[in-house]
Structures are given as structure tokens and as C-alpha cells.
Amino acid sequence: MERTTLAWYRTACSLMIFELVGVRITAELRETASTVLLMVLTVPTLVLIVTGVPRSATSGHRLAVGRNGVTYVRSPDGRRSLLLSLLVATLGVMCLLAVLLGGPGNPLDATVMVD
């Protein structure tokens, strides 16, 4: 379970790096809407990194004793993982739209000749 926690943490850190690089690129290209959207996406990503994605599920944190004395195993609700997955998907859709719609700074534009 600890490897899964570390994998989610690496995913969140990688997402934060991509978002910050995207903010820099879109700011240089003066694409205000994309820059603002990427800056907004960094807030929940930062919260997930700071609070843990998902929280460590060691045996001491997962056990709960019911009123009848029976020990139950609590499973994580998955909200943090779902939020991170939605953030990754949103960033992916933004990148896909940027490539498909192009623009003045599109590196895939074949009509621009470099001298």
C-alpha cells in the first residue's frame, strides 16, 4: 500500500510541474485564458500534495472498532484519487485542444519556417 501512496504523490508532483511549465509557456504566448485556467488548476494540486494523495493507509489508520467490539477495516473513500485523476484529465484535454486548435505559438505549425 505504501508504494501506491508514493505513486500518487509522484503523480501529483509531476502534475504540478506540468501545470507550472504550462503557466510559463502560456504567459509568454500571452494566452490569458489558458494561463489563468492553469493557475487555477495548481491550487487543488498543491492542496493534494500538501495534505497527501491519498493519505497513508497503514494498518493503524485503517482499523476501527465498532460499538459491538468488532474490528472493521475502513477503506479510503477515493475522493482524493478521483480529484487527482480529474486534474490530470483536464490538463490532458487542455494540451490536446492547444495542439488541435493551434495558435500563433504552435510548435507543430508547418507553415512557420525557421531561418
N, CA, C and O atoms as CSV, one atom per row, in Angstrom:
chain,resi,resn,atom,element,x,y,z
A,1,MET,N,N,0.817,-1.188,0.000
A,1,MET,CA,C,0.000,0.000,0.000
A,1,MET,C,C,0.867,1.261,0.000
A,1,MET,O,O,0.463,2.289,-0.545
A,2,GLU,N,N,2.039,1.191,0.599
A,2,GLU,CA,C,2.907,2.361,0.651
A,2,GLU,C,C,3.402,2.747,-0.743
A,2,GLU,O,O,3.555,3.933,-1.035
A,3,ARG,N,N,3.655,1.756,-1.607
A,3,ARG,CA,C,4.083,2.076,-2.974
A,3,ARG,C,C,2.992,2.800,-3.735
A,3,ARG,O,O,3.282,3.684,-4.541
A,4,THR,N,N,1.740,2.441,-3.493
A,4,THR,CA,C,0.628,3.132,-4.144
A,4,THR,C,C,0.567,4.591,-3.697
A,4,THR,O,O,0.342,5.487,-4.510
A,5,THR,N,N,0.767,4.822,-2.411
A,5,THR,CA,C,0.771,6.182,-1.895
A,5,THR,C,C,1.880,6.998,-2.536
A,5,THR,O,O,1.667,8.146,-2.924
A,6,LEU,N,N,3.070,6.406,-2.648
A,6,LEU,CA,C,4.185,7.114,-3.282
A,6,LEU,C,C,3.917,7.368,-4.762
A,6,LEU,O,O,4.308,8.408,-5.291
A,7,ALA,N,N,3.264,6.441,-5.426
A,7,ALA,CA,C,2.945,6.631,-6.847
A,7,ALA,C,C,1.969,7.792,-7.027
A,7,ALA,O,O,2.132,8.593,-7.947
A,8,TRP,N,N,0.963,7.894,-6.167
A,8,TRP,CA,C,0.027,9.013,-6.252
A,8,TRP,C,C,0.734,10.324,-5.955
A,8,TRP,O,O,0.447,11.343,-6.584
A,9,TYR,N,N,1.655,10.307,-5.002
A,9,TYR,CA,C,2.404,11.518,-4.665
A,9,TYR,C,C,3.270,11.956,-5.847
A,9,TYR,O,O,3.327,13.143,-6.165
A,10,ARG,N,N,3.942,11.005,-6.498
A,10,ARG,CA,C,4.747,11.340,-7.684
A,10,ARG,C,C,3.869,11.886,-8.799
A,10,ARG,O,O,4.267,12.813,-9.503
A,11,THR,N,N,2.686,11.324,-8.966
A,11,THR,CA,C,1.766,11.810,-9.989
A,11,THR,C,C,1.366,13.253,-9.703
A,11,THR,O,O,1.334,14.082,-10.613
A,12,ALA,N,N,1.061,13.553,-8.449
A,12,ALA,CA,C,0.671,14.916,-8.084
A,12,ALA,C,C,1.827,15.891,-8.289
A,12,ALA,O,O,1.620,17.005,-8.771
A,13,CYS,N,N,3.042,15.479,-7.927
A,13,CYS,CA,C,4.209,16.361,-8.123
A,13,CYS,C,C,4.475,16.585,-9.608
A,13,CYS,O,O,4.786,17.703,-10.020
A,14,SER,N,N,4.357,15.543,-10.406
A,14,SER,CA,C,4.542,15.688,-11.856
A,14,SER,C,C,3.484,16.599,-12.452
A,14,SER,O,O,3.781,17.421,-13.319
A,15,LEU,N,N,2.261,16.456,-11.991
A,15,LEU,CA,C,1.182,17.317,-12.476
A,15,LEU,C,C,1.467,18.777,-12.135
A,15,LEU,O,O,1.242,19.663,-12.959
A,16,MET,N,N,1.958,19.027,-10.930
A,16,MET,CA,C,2.278,20.394,-10.534
A,16,MET,C,C,3.368,20.979,-11.435
A,16,MET,O,O,3.287,22.144,-11.825
A,17,ILE,N,N,4.370,20.192,-11.763
A,17,ILE,CA,C,5.448,20.659,-12.645
A,17,ILE,C,C,4.889,21.003,-14.018
A,17,ILE,O,O,5.207,22.060,-14.564
A,18,PHE,N,N,4.055,20.122,-14.588
A,18,PHE,CA,C,3.464,20.386,-15.900
A,18,PHE,C,C,2.588,21.627,-15.865
A,18,PHE,O,O,2.593,22.415,-16.810
A,19,GLU,N,N,1.838,21.807,-14.787
A,19,GLU,CA,C,0.988,22.998,-14.691
A,19,GLU,C,C,1.829,24.272,-14.639
A,19,GLU,O,O,1.509,25.254,-15.309
A,20,LEU,N,N,2.889,24.260,-13.857
A,20,LEU,CA,C,3.729,25.447,-13.748
A,20,LEU,C,C,4.462,25.751,-15.051
A,20,LEU,O,O,4.608,26.916,-15.422
A,21,VAL,N,N,4.923,24.719,-15.746
A,21,VAL,CA,C,5.543,24.922,-17.056
A,21,VAL,C,C,4.508,25.462,-18.033
A,21,VAL,O,O,4.808,26.352,-18.830
A,22,GLY,N,N,3.297,24.931,-17.976
A,22,GLY,CA,C,2.224,25.434,-18.838
A,22,GLY,C,C,1.891,26.888,-18.559
A,22,GLY,O,O,1.622,27.656,-19.483
A,23,VAL,N,N,1.907,27.272,-17.275
A,23,VAL,CA,C,1.663,28.677,-16.923
A,23,VAL,C,C,2.734,29.550,-17.551
A,23,VAL,O,O,2.428,30.603,-18.110
A,24,ARG,N,N,3.978,29.126,-17.464
A,24,ARG,CA,C,5.059,29.941,-18.024
A,24,ARG,C,C,4.941,30.066,-19.546
A,24,ARG,O,O,5.091,31.155,-20.101
A,25,ILE,N,N,4.673,28.949,-20.205
A,25,ILE,CA,C,4.579,28.966,-21.673
A,25,ILE,C,C,3.396,29.810,-22.132
A,25,ILE,O,O,3.534,30.643,-23.027
A,26,THR,N,N,2.232,29.594,-21.519
A,26,THR,CA,C,1.056,30.349,-21.947
A,26,THR,C,C,1.177,31.826,-21.597
A,26,THR,O,O,0.638,32.671,-22.312
A,27,ALA,N,N,1.868,32.151,-20.520
A,27,ALA,CA,C,2.079,33.561,-20.173
A,27,ALA,C,C,2.987,34.238,-21.194
A,27,ALA,O,O,2.759,35.387,-21.570
A,28,GLU,N,N,4.019,33.521,-21.641
A,28,GLU,CA,C,4.913,34.085,-22.652
A,28,GLU,C,C,4.200,34.273,-23.991
A,28,GLU,O,O,4.507,35.202,-24.738
A,29,LEU,N,N,3.251,33.389,-24.287
A,29,LEU,CA,C,2.487,33.498,-25.534
A,29,LEU,C,C,1.293,34.447,-25.397
A,29,LEU,O,O,0.538,34.654,-26.347
A,30,ARG,N,N,1.138,35.010,-24.219
A,30,ARG,CA,C,0.052,35.947,-23.917
A,30,ARG,C,C,-1.331,35.333,-24.143
A,30,ARG,O,O,-2.234,35.992,-24.660
A,31,GLU,N,N,-1.485,34.095,-23.760
A,31,GLU,CA,C,-2.770,33.418,-23.815
A,31,GLU,C,C,-3.371,33.474,-22.412
A,31,GLU,O,O,-3.189,32.561,-21.607
A,32,THR,N,N,-4.076,34.540,-22.142
A,32,THR,CA,C,-4.535,34.848,-20.791
A,32,THR,C,C,-5.472,33.781,-20.237
A,32,THR,O,O,-5.323,33.373,-19.085
A,33,ALA,N,N,-6.423,33.329,-21.025
A,33,ALA,CA,C,-7.400,32.352,-20.535
A,33,ALA,C,C,-6.719,31.053,-20.119
A,33,ALA,O,O,-7.025,30.503,-19.061
A,34,SER,N,N,-5.803,30.565,-20.936
A,34,SER,CA,C,-5.089,29.331,-20.603
A,34,SER,C,C,-4.210,29.513,-19.376
A,34,SER,O,O,-4.112,28.620,-18.535
A,35,THR,N,N,-3.574,30.668,-19.277
A,35,THR,CA,C,-2.711,30.934,-18.121
A,35,THR,C,C,-3.522,30.946,-16.833
A,35,THR,O,O,-3.118,30.349,-15.835
A,36,VAL,N,N,-4.651,31.618,-16.853
A,36,VAL,CA,C,-5.497,31.695,-15.658
A,36,VAL,C,C,-6.036,30.319,-15.303
A,36,VAL,O,O,-6.043,29.949,-14.129
A,37,LEU,N,N,-6.486,29.555,-16.289
A,37,LEU,CA,C,-7.011,28.213,-16.022
A,37,LEU,C,C,-5.936,27.323,-15.418
A,37,LEU,O,O,-6.208,26.590,-14.467
A,38,LEU,N,N,-4.729,27.374,-15.948
A,38,LEU,CA,C,-3.640,26.569,-15.390
A,38,LEU,C,C,-3.288,27.011,-13.974
A,38,LEU,O,O,-2.976,26.180,-13.122
A,39,MET,N,N,-3.337,28.306,-13.722
A,39,MET,CA,C,-3.062,28.786,-12.369
A,39,MET,C,C,-4.141,28.319,-11.393
A,39,MET,O,O,-3.847,27.999,-10.241
A,40,VAL,N,N,-5.382,28.282,-11.858
A,40,VAL,CA,C,-6.468,27.787,-11.014
A,40,VAL,C,C,-6.287,26.296,-10.737
A,40,VAL,O,O,-6.563,25.840,-9.627
A,41,LEU,N,N,-5.829,25.528,-11.728
A,41,LEU,CA,C,-5.615,24.095,-11.538
A,41,LEU,C,C,-4.482,23.791,-10.562
A,41,LEU,O,O,-4.473,22.724,-9.948
A,42,THR,N,N,-3.531,24.705,-10.407
A,42,THR,CA,C,-2.420,24.444,-9.494
A,42,THR,C,C,-2.858,24.462,-8.033
A,42,THR,O,O,-2.217,23.831,-7.193
A,43,VAL,N,N,-3.933,25.172,-7.716
A,43,VAL,CA,C,-4.371,25.275,-6.317
A,43,VAL,C,C,-4.800,23.918,-5.756
A,43,VAL,O,O,-4.263,23.509,-4.727
A,44,PRO,N,N,-5.747,23.196,-6.382
A,44,PRO,CA,C,-6.101,21.891,-5.809
A,44,PRO,C,C,-4.952,20.887,-5.875
A,44,PRO,O,O,-4.848,20.012,-5.015
A,45,THR,N,N,-4.095,21.002,-6.880
A,45,THR,CA,C,-2.947,20.103,-6.954
A,45,THR,C,C,-2.018,20.346,-5.773
A,45,THR,O,O,-1.530,19.395,-5.163
A,46,LEU,N,N,-1.772,21.599,-5.447
A,46,LEU,CA,C,-0.927,21.926,-4.309
A,46,LEU,C,C,-1.553,21.434,-3.006
A,46,LEU,O,O,-0.851,20.920,-2.135
A,47,VAL,N,N,-2.854,21.588,-2.871
A,47,VAL,CA,C,-3.545,21.097,-1.672
A,47,VAL,C,C,-3.389,19.587,-1.552
A,47,VAL,O,O,-3.152,19.071,-0.460
A,48,LEU,N,N,-3.519,18.876,-2.673
A,48,LEU,CA,C,-3.359,17.424,-2.645
A,48,LEU,C,C,-1.933,17.023,-2.263
A,48,LEU,O,O,-1.735,16.053,-1.532
A,49,ILE,N,N,-0.957,17.759,-2.750
A,49,ILE,CA,C,0.433,17.441,-2.414
A,49,ILE,C,C,0.688,17.661,-0.927
A,49,ILE,O,O,1.319,16.833,-0.270
A,50,VAL,N,N,0.199,18.770,-0.405
A,50,VAL,CA,C,0.455,19.109,0.996
A,50,VAL,C,C,-0.293,18.171,1.942
A,50,VAL,O,O,0.259,17.759,2.962
A,51,THR,N,N,-1.527,17.831,1.622
A,51,THR,CA,C,-2.333,17.009,2.530
A,51,THR,C,C,-2.149,15.515,2.320
A,51,THR,O,O,-2.563,14.722,3.166
A,52,GLY,N,N,-1.547,15.118,1.229
A,52,GLY,CA,C,-1.329,13.696,0.975
A,52,GLY,C,C,-2.299,13.155,-0.035
A,52,GLY,O,O,-3.488,13.471,0.008
A,53,VAL,N,N,-1.799,12.326,-0.964
A,53,VAL,CA,C,-2.621,11.800,-2.052
A,53,VAL,C,C,-2.408,10.317,-2.201
A,53,VAL,O,O,-1.319,9.938,-2.632
A,54,PRO,N,N,-3.308,9.468,-1.900
A,54,PRO,CA,C,-4.251,9.594,-0.805
A,54,PRO,C,C,-3.502,9.456,0.508
A,54,PRO,O,O,-2.297,9.202,0.500
A,55,ARG,N,N,-4.161,9.610,1.599
A,55,ARG,CA,C,-3.471,9.504,2.886
A,55,ARG,C,C,-2.949,8.094,3.074
A,55,ARG,O,O,-3.526,7.118,2.593
A,56,SER,N,N,-1.847,8.021,3.783
A,56,SER,CA,C,-1.225,6.728,4.030
A,56,SER,C,C,-2.209,5.798,4.720
A,56,SER,O,O,-2.885,6.192,5.670
A,57,ALA,N,N,-2.284,4.592,4.252
A,57,ALA,CA,C,-3.256,3.636,4.770
A,57,ALA,C,C,-2.558,2.534,5.550
A,57,ALA,O,O,-2.738,1.353,5.251
A,58,THR,N,N,-1.768,2.903,6.541
A,58,THR,CA,C,-1.117,1.898,7.377
A,58,THR,C,C,-2.169,1.216,8.225
A,58,THR,O,O,-3.266,1.742,8.407
A,59,SER,N,N,-1.840,0.059,8.738
A,59,SER,CA,C,-2.838,-0.733,9.453
A,59,SER,C,C,-3.405,0.006,10.661
A,59,SER,O,O,-4.579,-0.178,10.983
A,60,GLY,N,N,-2.617,0.832,11.335
A,60,GLY,CA,C,-3.111,1.577,12.479
A,60,GLY,C,C,-4.154,2.609,12.107
A,60,GLY,O,O,-5.028,2.921,12.915
A,61,HIS,N,N,-4.080,3.148,10.894
A,61,HIS,CA,C,-5.034,4.160,10.461
A,61,HIS,C,C,-6.303,3.554,9.871
A,61,HIS,O,O,-7.329,4.228,9.782
A,62,ARG,N,N,-6.239,2.316,9.477
A,62,ARG,CA,C,-7.370,1.732,8.760
A,62,ARG,C,C,-8.321,0.961,9.672
A,62,ARG,O,O,-9.450,0.675,9.272
A,63,LEU,N,N,-7.897,0.621,10.871
A,63,LEU,CA,C,-8.737,-0.197,11.729
A,63,LEU,C,C,-9.679,0.664,12.558
A,63,LEU,O,O,-9.304,1.736,13.033
A,64,ALA,N,N,-10.892,0.187,12.724
A,64,ALA,CA,C,-11.879,0.871,13.554
A,64,ALA,C,C,-12.649,-0.178,14.328
A,64,ALA,O,O,-12.977,-1.239,13.797
A,65,VAL,N,N,-12.937,0.121,15.582
A,65,VAL,CA,C,-13.699,-0.797,16.422
A,65,VAL,C,C,-15.118,-0.282,16.510
A,65,VAL,O,O,-15.363,0.858,16.905
A,66,GLY,N,N,-16.046,-1.139,16.135
A,66,GLY,CA,C,-17.454,-0.763,16.180
A,66,GLY,C,C,-18.011,-0.796,17.586
A,66,GLY,O,O,-17.313,-1.181,18.524
A,67,ARG,N,N,-19.252,-0.399,17.739
A,67,ARG,CA,C,-19.897,-0.363,19.062
A,67,ARG,C,C,-20.031,-1.745,19.671
A,67,ARG,O,O,-20.049,-1.889,20.893
A,68,ASN,N,N,-20.125,-2.755,18.833
A,68,ASN,CA,C,-20.277,-4.107,19.334
A,68,ASN,C,C,-18.924,-4.778,19.605
A,68,ASN,O,O,-18.883,-5.964,19.931
A,69,GLY,N,N,-17.820,-4.034,19.476
A,69,GLY,CA,C,-16.498,-4.565,19.769
A,69,GLY,C,C,-15.819,-5.247,18.595
A,69,GLY,O,O,-14.686,-5.712,18.724
A,70,VAL,N,N,-16.486,-5.316,17.459
A,70,VAL,CA,C,-15.928,-5.953,16.273
A,70,VAL,C,C,-15.001,-4.956,15.573
A,70,VAL,O,O,-15.330,-3.778,15.440
A,71,THR,N,N,-13.835,-5.443,15.127
A,71,THR,CA,C,-12.877,-4.589,14.432
A,71,THR,C,C,-13.177,-4.609,12.940
A,71,THR,O,O,-13.284,-5.671,12.327
A,72,TYR,N,N,-13.309,-3.432,12.374
A,72,TYR,CA,C,-13.581,-3.280,10.959
A,72,TYR,C,C,-12.383,-2.633,10.283
A,72,TYR,O,O,-11.606,-1.924,10.922
A,73,VAL,N,N,-12.242,-2.880,8.999
A,73,VAL,CA,C,-11.194,-2.227,8.220
A,73,VAL,C,C,-11.863,-1.157,7.369
A,73,VAL,O,O,-12.720,-1.446,6.535
A,74,ARG,N,N,-11.453,0.082,7.600
A,74,ARG,CA,C,-12.005,1.180,6.807
A,74,ARG,C,C,-11.226,1.298,5.516
A,74,ARG,O,O,-9.997,1.221,5.510
A,75,SER,N,N,-11.933,1.482,4.442
A,75,SER,CA,C,-11.270,1.680,3.151
A,75,SER,C,C,-11.328,3.161,2.804
A,75,SER,O,O,-12.292,3.842,3.154
A,76,PRO,N,N,-10.302,3.665,2.116
A,76,PRO,CA,C,-10.339,5.079,1.734
A,76,PRO,C,C,-11.504,5.338,0.791
A,76,PRO,O,O,-11.898,4.466,0.016
A,77,ASP,N,N,-12.054,6.556,0.866
A,77,ASP,CA,C,-13.230,6.870,0.065
A,77,ASP,C,C,-12.897,7.162,-1.395
A,77,ASP,O,O,-13.785,7.109,-2.245
A,78,GLY,N,N,-11.648,7.467,-1.702
A,78,GLY,CA,C,-11.238,7.646,-3.087
A,78,GLY,C,C,-11.447,9.044,-3.640
A,78,GLY,O,O,-11.207,9.275,-4.825
A,79,ARG,N,N,-11.892,9.993,-2.803
A,79,ARG,CA,C,-12.133,11.339,-3.310
A,79,ARG,C,C,-10.846,12.027,-3.758
A,79,ARG,O,O,-10.836,12.726,-4.772
A,80,ARG,N,N,-9.779,11.835,-3.018
A,80,ARG,CA,C,-8.508,12.464,-3.375
A,80,ARG,C,C,-7.973,11.897,-4.688
A,80,ARG,O,O,-7.497,12.641,-5.546
A,81,SER,N,N,-8.052,10.601,-4.836
A,81,SER,CA,C,-7.584,9.974,-6.071
A,81,SER,C,C,-8.439,10.412,-7.257
A,81,SER,O,O,-7.922,10.639,-8.351
A,82,LEU,N,N,-9.735,10.527,-7.038
A,82,LEU,CA,C,-10.625,10.988,-8.101
A,82,LEU,C,C,-10.304,12.422,-8.497
A,82,LEU,O,O,-10.283,12.747,-9.684
A,83,LEU,N,N,-10.054,13.286,-7.511
A,83,LEU,CA,C,-9.711,14.674,-7.809
A,83,LEU,C,C,-8.417,14.758,-8.614
A,83,LEU,O,O,-8.333,15.512,-9.583
A,84,LEU,N,N,-7.414,13.986,-8.213
A,84,LEU,CA,C,-6.151,13.999,-8.947
A,84,LEU,C,C,-6.349,13.478,-10.367
A,84,LEU,O,O,-5.778,14.028,-11.309
A,85,SER,N,N,-7.136,12.443,-10.530
A,85,SER,CA,C,-7.410,11.917,-11.865
A,85,SER,C,C,-8.121,12.942,-12.737
A,85,SER,O,O,-7.816,13.066,-13.923
A,86,LEU,N,N,-9.064,13.676,-12.161
A,86,LEU,CA,C,-9.763,14.718,-12.917
A,86,LEU,C,C,-8.818,15.860,-13.295
A,86,LEU,O,O,-8.932,16.418,-14.386
A,87,LEU,N,N,-7.894,16.210,-12.410
A,87,LEU,CA,C,-6.927,17.259,-12.727
A,87,LEU,C,C,-6.010,16.833,-13.866
A,87,LEU,O,O,-5.712,17.627,-14.759
A,88,VAL,N,N,-5.562,15.582,-13.835
A,88,VAL,CA,C,-4.710,15.070,-14.914
A,88,VAL,C,C,-5.478,15.059,-16.234
A,88,VAL,O,O,-4.938,15.447,-17.270
A,89,ALA,N,N,-6.734,14.618,-16.201
A,89,ALA,CA,C,-7.547,14.582,-17.412
A,89,ALA,C,C,-7.799,15.992,-17.954
A,89,ALA,O,O,-7.775,16.203,-19.167
A,90,THR,N,N,-8.037,16.950,-17.067
A,90,THR,CA,C,-8.257,18.331,-17.501
A,90,THR,C,C,-7.018,18.892,-18.188
A,90,THR,O,O,-7.115,19.537,-19.231
A,91,LEU,N,N,-5.861,18.642,-17.598
A,91,LEU,CA,C,-4.621,19.109,-18.208
A,91,LEU,C,C,-4.401,18.436,-19.561
A,91,LEU,O,O,-3.939,19.080,-20.503
A,92,GLY,N,N,-4.723,17.165,-19.664
A,92,GLY,CA,C,-4.593,16.458,-20.936
A,92,GLY,C,C,-5.503,17.020,-22.012
A,92,GLY,O,O,-5.096,17.159,-23.165
A,93,VAL,N,N,-6.729,17.341,-21.641
A,93,VAL,CA,C,-7.671,17.928,-22.604
A,93,VAL,C,C,-7.183,19.307,-23.047
A,93,VAL,O,O,-7.286,19.654,-24.223
A,94,MET,N,N,-6.651,20.095,-22.103
A,94,MET,CA,C,-6.121,21.411,-22.475
A,94,MET,C,C,-4.966,21.283,-23.463
A,94,MET,O,O,-4.881,22.043,-24.428
A,95,CYS,N,N,-4.083,20.324,-23.220
A,95,CYS,CA,C,-2.953,20.126,-24.144
A,95,CYS,C,C,-3.435,19.669,-25.513
A,95,CYS,O,O,-2.929,20.130,-26.536
A,96,LEU,N,N,-4.411,18.763,-25.537
A,96,LEU,CA,C,-4.952,18.286,-26.804
A,96,LEU,C,C,-5.600,19.425,-27.578
A,96,LEU,O,O,-5.391,19.549,-28.785
A,97,LEU,N,N,-6.377,20.248,-26.905
A,97,LEU,CA,C,-7.001,21.390,-27.574
A,97,LEU,C,C,-5.969,22.381,-28.076
A,97,LEU,O,O,-6.136,22.955,-29.152
A,98,ALA,N,N,-4.900,22.592,-27.312
A,98,ALA,CA,C,-3.854,23.520,-27.742
A,98,ALA,C,C,-3.194,23.029,-29.024
A,98,ALA,O,O,-2.881,23.825,-29.910
A,99,VAL,N,N,-2.986,21.727,-29.121
A,99,VAL,CA,C,-2.359,21.174,-30.330
A,99,VAL,C,C,-3.325,21.199,-31.507
A,99,VAL,O,O,-2.943,21.569,-32.618
A,100,LEU,N,N,-4.577,20.808,-31.271
A,100,LEU,CA,C,-5.543,20.745,-32.368
A,100,LEU,C,C,-5.955,22.128,-32.873
A,100,LEU,O,O,-6.097,22.335,-34.079
A,101,LEU,N,N,-6.145,23.060,-31.962
A,101,LEU,CA,C,-6.588,24.391,-32.365
A,101,LEU,C,C,-5.448,25.273,-32.836
A,101,LEU,O,O,-5.652,26.240,-33.569
A,102,GLY,N,N,-4.250,24.928,-32.406
A,102,GLY,CA,C,-3.083,25.700,-32.834
A,102,GLY,C,C,-3.110,27.103,-32.288
A,102,GLY,O,O,-3.794,27.389,-31.305
A,103,GLY,N,N,-2.377,27.959,-32.918
A,103,GLY,CA,C,-2.292,29.340,-32.475
A,103,GLY,C,C,-0.972,29.929,-32.939
A,103,GLY,O,O,-0.198,29.266,-33.630
A,104,PRO,N,N,-0.719,31.161,-32.564
A,104,PRO,CA,C,0.492,31.819,-33.043
A,104,PRO,C,C,1.777,31.166,-32.554
A,104,PRO,O,O,2.810,31.275,-33.214
A,105,GLY,N,N,1.735,30.504,-31.437
A,105,GLY,CA,C,2.955,29.907,-30.911
A,105,GLY,C,C,2.994,28.400,-31.031
A,105,GLY,O,O,3.775,27.749,-30.336
A,106,ASN,N,N,2.168,27.825,-31.896
A,106,ASN,CA,C,2.075,26.387,-32.017
A,106,ASN,C,C,3.344,25.813,-32.640
A,106,ASN,O,O,3.655,26.124,-33.790
A,107,PRO,N,N,4.084,24.978,-31.901
A,107,PRO,CA,C,5.315,24.415,-32.453
A,107,PRO,C,C,5.072,23.401,-33.564
A,107,PRO,O,O,6.000,23.043,-34.289
A,108,LEU,N,N,3.836,22.938,-33.703
A,108,LEU,CA,C,3.523,21.951,-34.738
A,108,LEU,C,C,3.048,22.595,-36.036
A,108,LEU,O,O,2.705,21.893,-36.988
A,109,ASP,N,N,3.026,23.914,-36.079
A,109,ASP,CA,C,2.568,24.620,-37.274
A,109,ASP,C,C,3.625,24.493,-38.373
A,109,ASP,O,O,4.738,25.001,-38.238
A,110,ALA,N,N,3.267,23.818,-39.447
A,110,ALA,CA,C,4.225,23.556,-40.529
A,110,ALA,C,C,4.418,24.758,-41.436
A,110,ALA,O,O,5.343,24.767,-42.248
A,111,THR,N,N,3.578,25.764,-41.323
A,111,THR,CA,C,3.712,26.918,-42.206
A,111,THR,C,C,4.768,27.902,-41.741
A,111,THR,O,O,5.189,28.768,-42.508
A,112,VAL,N,N,5.198,27.780,-40.498
A,112,VAL,CA,C,6.208,28.678,-39.968
A,112,VAL,C,C,7.586,28.128,-40.333
A,112,VAL,O,O,7.914,26.989,-39.999
A,113,MET,N,N,8.362,28.912,-40.993
A,113,MET,CA,C,9.713,28.498,-41.383
A,113,MET,C,C,10.721,29.134,-40.452
A,113,MET,O,O,10.644,30.326,-40.151
A,114,VAL,N,N,11.661,28.335,-40.001
A,114,VAL,CA,C,12.700,28.831,-39.120
A,114,VAL,C,C,13.944,29.104,-39.954
A,114,VAL,O,O,14.400,28.245,-40.708
A,115,ASP,N,N,14.482,30.301,-39.811
A,115,ASP,CA,C,15.691,30.640,-40.575
A,115,ASP,C,C,16.938,30.255,-39.822
A,115,ASP,O,O,18.047,30.466,-40.314
